[in-house]
Amino acid sequence: MSTTNRLAGLDAARTLAILGMFAAHIFPLYLTDASGELQATTTGLVASGRASVLFMVLAGVSLGLFAGGLQRRGMGTAQRILVILRRALVIAVLGMLIGPFNEGIANILVHYGVLFALLSVAVLLPTKALAPLAGLWLVATPVCWRPLADRWQDQTLGHNPSFLDLQDPILLFMDLSISGYYPLLVWCGYGLLGLSLSRLPLHRATTAGWLLAGGALLAVATQLIGWALTGPLLTQIARATGWSTEAASVAMQAGRAPGGNIDSLLSSTFYLWLPAPHSTSLINTLHTAGCAVALLGLCLLVTDRLGYLGGLVAAAGRAPLTLYTGHLILLPILQSFASEWTIWWVLCVLVALTAVVLKRTGRSAPLEAGVKYLSGAATTPR
């Protein structure tokens, strides 16, 4: 394990989350093969829904470590909360600025900023309270969210949040908290989970091993339960959505089918057990949380052992905001003339170049440095 102040495994996990979101935004989630059979793609099976959850869980971990660093530098409680709130505001404003540039992607930055603001007080909670709160939140809120989402399906922006949406704050609130792509009523649980993980001795191999084993067990168990309960319902799901059984099966694997998503099933109580990515069902919420914890544990275990390669992967993870924002702006341009695989490799090369520069210079990436300055995190307390 690294003995430096930064956790290389945490940074590496952040890089994997970024690459996973790149893949989900570039490649299709399902395809019709040569025989005419509809199938979920590798991207649909692996990255869909899991990469963005990993990003949110790591946001909670990073926030916990960030707040702890501010405290060690001598900042008082009020000053720490103010820095976190300013950080949240800067990220949310950035998200609103760039959201309209690419409406083909559900921009997570506004939700990311609001999550930081909501967790600004949670960082003060005692360690013993955080883990039970995160667990209870992840179990209870999907159950509460389903009937609310069913009732207010039409209360959605239909586009990425922007400054124009401040004209209708109620609709904006509904979209961010319940009816949008990343409903914070539930997704705050991922942040709380990450915040509770930040209190663990993450530099220890035993801790990483327990995270890998526990997260993998939860992920596998929930996925098996989801499929066991959903398999007999595929015909019923197909009838309710107007799809074929094959399309219903693909939707359970990738989160979408040629007919769209599975929002029409929100009124059914069995929705809680559907394993579909981005469904915010109970089973999928717990499954993706388990995947995030397991992957973090794996990265903490192996990154330092990969030598220079591990260092490069970790270095790229120091620029999540810059890389995520950059790909949102570049994708529409590249998609106008390049193939999917060309776009993928162009973005991978840019990530690698970013990693090399950050590793050689030890500096922060541009947007990360800007957020640090504007939030006041760079200020030395009296």
N, C-alpha and C positions, 0 to 999 in steps of 0.2 A: 504494500500500500504506500501511496505517496505521503511524504511527510510535509509537503508544502501546504500553504494556506488553502489553496484551491484543491478541490476533489476532482482529479482527472476523470474518474468514472462518472461523476455527475455531469461534467461537461460533455463527455462522450455520449451519454444517454440523450443529452439535449441535441447533439448532432444527429443521432438516429431518428429522433422525433421530427427534426426538420426534413431529413431525407424522406421519411415516411410520408409527410405531408406533401412534399414535392411529387412523390410517386402518385399519391391519391389525386393530385390536381392535374397530372399529365396523362396518365394512362386510364383506359376505360376500366370500370369495375366488373363488367361482364361482356362476353362476346358470343357470337354464334360460330361454332367450329365448322369444319369442312363438311361434316355429316349433317349439319343443320341443327345440332343440339345446342341449346343455350347453356352456357357455363359461366361461373364466376371466374374472374382472372386471378392471378397471383396477388395483384394489388388489392382486389376486392376481398380476397381471403385473409390477407395479412395486414395491410396498412389501413384499410377503411375503418374509421372510427377509433382505431387503437392509437394512431400517431398523435391525433389531437388531444386525446385523453392523457397520453404520456407527457405531452407539452404542458398541460394544465397541472398535472401532479408535480412535475419538476418545477413549475412556477411556484408552487407552495413550498417545496424544499428550498428553492433559491431565496424566497422571501424570508423564511425562517433563519437561514444562515446570514442573510443580509442584515436583518434586524439584530441578530446577535452580534454581528460585527460593529454596528452602530453603537450598541450598548458598551462593548469593550473599548470603544474610542471615547467613551465618556458622555455620550448623548443621553439626556434625560428622557423620560417616558413621552412627554408631550412633543419633544423635538423629534424623537424617532417616528412617532405617528405622523407628524407633519411631513417629514421626508418621504415616508411611504405614500402618503396621500398625494404629494406633488408628483412622485414617480408614477402613480396610477393615472393622474390627470394627463401627464405628458404622453403616456402610451395610448390612452383613450383618444386624445386629440389627434395623435398620429394616425390611429385607426380610422377616425372619421374623415381625415384628410385624404387618405389613399383608398378608402373603400370604394368610391365611385370609379376609380381607375380600372377596376377589374371586378365586375359584377358576376363573372362566371365562377368565382371562388367565394365561399362563405368566410369572410375576413374575421379572424378570431381576436384581433388586437383590441377592439373596444371591450369585448368580454374580458380579455386579459387584464385590461386596466381597471375595469369595475371590480373584478375579482380581487386585485390588490387592495382596492379601497375597502371592500367588505372585510378582508382579512387583516386590516390594519390594527384592529382591536384584538383580534384573535391571537396575534403574536404575544399578547400579554398574558394569555391563559397559562395556567400551570401545566407542566408536561403530563401529569397523570390525567388531566381532563381532556387533552387533545385527541388521543387515540380513541377513547370511547365516543367522543363527540363525532369524530370523523366516521366511525363505523355506523353509529346510529343514523347519521345524516345520509350516508350512502344507501342504507336499507330503507329508511322511512320516506325520504323525499320522492323516489320514483313512484311509490304507491300513492302519495298525495298529488304528485304532478299529473298522473294520467287523466283523471277526470277533469282537472283544470284545463289541460291541453286539449282535451276533446271538446270542452265547452267553448274555448276561445281559439279554435283553429284559425278562424278568419282574422284574428287580431294579430296580424303579422305585417312587418314592413314590406316583405317581398324583395328586399334588396339589402345591401350592406348599410349599416347605420352611418349617417352623415350629419353634418351640422343642420341641414334642412329639416331633419327629423325632430330637432329640438322644438319645432313649432307645434308638435303634437306629443308632449312628454308622456302622456298616458299610453299611447300606442307604442312609443319607444320603450317604455318600462315593460309593457306586456311582452314585446318581442324579445328583449334581453333576458327577462326572467322566466317566461313560460313558453311562449309560442314560437320562438325563433330556433335557429339551428343549434345553438349551444345554450339551452335553458339554464340560467344560473341558479335557479331554485335547486336543481340537482347538481350542476357542475361545481358549485361551491364545495361540495363534498370532496371532490378531487383535490381542491386547494387545501382543504383541512387535512386530508390524508397526507399530502406532501409536507404540510407544516408540522404534522406530528412526526413524520420521518426525519425531519431536520433536527429533532431533539435527540436522535439516536447517535451513537458513536460510529458514524458512517465510514470512518477511516479504518475500522477494524474488519479483518477478513471474516470473522465469525458473524458479525452483523450482516455483512453482504451475503454470506451464505444463507442465513436465516431468511433474508428478504427474497432471495432467489427461490428457495424451497417453498416458503409460505405463499409467495405470489403465484408461483407456478401451480401449486396445489389448488388455490382458489380459482385460478383461470381455467384449469382443466375441469375441475368439478362443476363449475357453473356452466361451462360450455356443454358438457355431457348432459347435465340436467335440462338445459334449454332444448337440446336436440331431442332428448327422450320425451319431453312434454310436448314439443311442437310437431314432431314427426307424424303422429296420428291426426294432427289438425291441418295438415297441408291441404287436403281436399276442401275443408271448411274455409281456410284462408283464401284459396283460389276462388271459391264461390263468392266470398264476400268482396273480393277485390276485382273480380271479373277477369283474373289471369288464368293461365294454365297452371297445373301443378308444378311443372318444370320452372316457370317464372316465379312462383311462390317460393320454391326451394332456393332459387338464386337470390331472391330478396332476403331470405333468412341468412344467407352467407355473406352477401356484399352490401346489404342495406338498401339496395335499389334493384329494380327490374325494369324491363322496357316500358311497363305501365306507370312507372314512378316509384314513390316511396310507400310506406305502409301506414300512413296517417289515417287512412280510412278504417283501420282496425282499433283506433284508440278507444272506442266505446265498448270494446270487448274486454272482459276481465282477464282473459288469457293473454292479453297484450303484455302483461307483466313478465311472462315466461318466454317471450320471443327473443331468440339470440341475435336478432338482426343488428348490425352495426348502426350507430347513430339513431337508434330507436329510443334511447333513454328508458328502456324497460328495466325492471329490477335485475333480471338475469344479466343483461348486457352491461349495466352499470357496474355490477360486482365483477363481471368477467374482465372488463377493460381496466378496472382498478387493479385486479390481480396481475394482469399483463404488465402494467406500468411498474408495479413494485418488483416483479420478477426481472424485468429488463434492467431496472436500476441496479438491482443486486448483482446481476451478471456483469454489467459494465464496471461496477465497483471492484469486482473480483479480477477481471481480465485486462482492463485498460493499461495499468502500469506494467503488466507482464508482456505487452505487445511492443515495448520499446519505442522507437521513433515513430512507427505507424500509429501506435496508441496515442502518442503525444500530439500527432497531427489531428487525429479524430477529435481529441479533447480540445485542441486549440480552436477548431471550427465551432465547437459548442460554446465558446466565449462570445460569439457574435449572432445569437439567435434572432434578435430584432432586426439587425442589418440584413441577414440572409433571408428572413421571412419577408420583410418589406421589399427587398430587391426582387425576389421571385414574383411577388404580386405585380410589380411594375413591368418586369421583363416578359412574363408569360404571354400576355396578349400580343406583344410585338413578335416574339418568336413563333407563336402559333400561326401567324399570318403567312409564314413561308417555310417553316421547318417541320420535319416529321417528329413524332413523339419521342423516338429514341435519340434523335439529334438534340432535341430540347433537353432531355434527361442528361445527356453527357455534357452539354454546354453548362448546365447548372452544376453538375458534379465538379467540372473543372474550376468553375468560379468558387465553389466551396473549398476545393483543395488549395487554390491560390490564396484565398482568405486565410486558411489555416497556416500556410507557410509564412505569410507576412506576420500574422499575430504571434506565431511561435518564435520567429526570429527577432521581432522588435519588442515583444512583451507588452505592447500597447493595447488599448481597448479599441474595438471596432467603432466606426463613426457614430452610429446611432446610440450605441451603448454609452459612449463617452458623453454624447449630448444629453441623454437622460440623466446620467450621473451628475452632470453640471447643473441642469435645470432643476433637479429635485433637491439640490443642496447636499447630496451625499458626499461630495468632495470637500465640503467645508469642515474645517477642524474646529470642534467645539471649544469654548473657552474653559 
